[in-house]
């Protein structure tokens, strides 16, 4: 695709685009001319979200191609389906009180179950997904204070009151800063 075609496509009145890419978000990472057009559009406030065409998997910025697109201003859409990404983008663009920056930030957040939130370390995601065996899991793991606080933070953000209560009762410290 020629940069001039991309330029024309991304001109006003376009405010948002769902970009369907290959694999884990692979795009034209070696095409500086194309990346320049994407960067220019994003700088003008066009919200571009990168979604994989694959049935399973997600867009990742851990690979060079995803990172290059992110550096151009394109938002990684994680594991959102193209339909979910288009619906979410349409909803956010209709909220005229939001700036493009706010719209971009919300596009990377799970607001109605449309995307999986990536959680690290693996222990933290295990906490969010399984309260049943929580006691056994915690007692069998050697946690650092940093991973304890991360687990507490994630449990609180996900509304897992029982997990928060359990962690606090087990002595996990709550950091008020950082």
Rosetta blueprint (number, residue, H / E / L):
1 X L
2 X L
3 X H
4 X H
5 X H
6 X H
7 X H
8 X H
9 X H
10 X L
11 X L
12 X L
13 X L
14 X L
15 X L
16 X E
17 X E
18 X E
19 X E
20 X E
21 X E
22 X E
23 X L
24 X L
25 X L
26 X E
27 X L
28 X L
29 X L
30 X L
31 X L
32 X H
33 X H
34 X H
35 X H
36 X H
37 X H
38 X H
39 X H
40 X H
41 X H
42 X H
43 X H
44 X L
45 X L
46 X L
47 X E
48 X E
49 X E
50 X E
51 X E
52 X E
53 X L
54 X L
55 X L
56 X L
57 X L
58 X L
59 X L
60 X L
61 X L
62 X L
63 X L
64 X H
65 X H
66 X H
67 X H
68 X H
69 X H
70 X H
71 X H
72 X L
73 X L
74 X L
75 X E
76 X E
77 X L
78 X L
79 X L
80 X L
81 X L
82 X H
83 X H
84 X H
85 X H
86 X H
87 X H
88 X H
89 X H
90 X H
91 X H
92 X H
93 X H
94 X H
95 X L
96 X L
97 X L
98 X L
99 X L
100 X H
101 X H
102 X H
103 X H
104 X H
105 X H
106 X H
107 X H
108 X L
109 X L
110 X L
111 X L
112 X L
113 X L
114 X L
115 X L
116 X L
117 X L
118 X L
119 X L
120 X L
121 X L
122 X H
123 X H
124 X H
125 X H
126 X H
127 X H
128 X H
129 X H
130 X L
131 X L
132 X L
133 X L
134 X H
135 X H
136 X H
137 X H
138 X H
139 X H
140 X H
141 X L
142 X L
143 X L
144 X L
145 X H
146 X H
147 X H
148 X H
149 X H
150 X H
151 X H
152 X H
153 X H
154 X H
155 X H
156 X H
157 X H
158 X L
159 X L
160 X L
161 X H
162 X H
163 X H
164 X H
165 X H
166 X H
167 X H
168 X H
169 X H
170 X L
171 X L
172 X L
173 X L
174 X L
175 X L
176 X L
177 X L
178 X L
